[in-house]
């Protein structure tokens, strides 16, 4: 629909997929939370299974656009569009989700790290459909945080970030950090993740992660937000999020 509104696409036919049962439903299977592609943004905000097993989605959902859009928009639609300024694609990257894709040759699952390829380009091939999102179920050892910096609530973020740590007793065993609005795709901060892994989550570890972002991010330079400012905001944001996790229970 966004592509149609921007006159980027003019298909001869539109097919309504809203009533296909296999594209709906939220359930826990073998340690993975399966989210049908037609799961609404609003369900990400208030569904108990998402709150319990994919809390990063629940944290991000209130920041997505406005209530009217959240009541109609779907997770699958957001992820398939792959807008680099959108919250949900980046959160799939932060959570290590896998995308279930169906086509004439059957179904396949593609990790989020391989799904987002370039500006509005994904691993979806012609004739394929994103049918579900599979998220590794979070447990007691996981810590997560989300936030974004925008001029107004509901606007596209100047920079946004989701953090998922495996950190029992404050020792970071693994980290996944994903930014949005900093490039043509959602971007994992691999150097920042490495700076945290194996360390206690304290002020020094947070400073190392902030410094490492210069290796991870090369934001675009535009008239409204210079690249240097966007990188600075990213450092501020990751410091805020990691500090929030460090201070939590």
Secondary structure as UniProt FT lines:
FT   HELIX           2..5
FT   TURN            6..7
FT   TURN            18..19
FT   HELIX           21..23
FT   STRAND          26..29
FT   TURN            30..31
FT   STRAND          32..36
FT   TURN            37..38
FT   HELIX           41..46
FT   HELIX           48..53
FT   HELIX           55..61
FT   TURN            62..63
FT   HELIX           67..72
FT   HELIX           75..81
FT   TURN            84..85
FT   HELIX           87..95
FT   STRAND          98..103
FT   TURN            104..105
FT   STRAND          106..111
FT   HELIX           112..115
FT   STRAND          116..118
FT   TURN            119..120
FT   STRAND          121..122
FT   TURN            126..127
FT   STRAND          129..136
FT   TURN            140..141
FT   STRAND          142..149
FT   TURN            153..154
FT   STRAND          159..166
FT   HELIX           168..170
FT   STRAND          174..180
FT   STRAND          187..188
FT   HELIX           190..196
FT   TURN            197..198
FT   HELIX           203..216
FT   HELIX           227..247
//
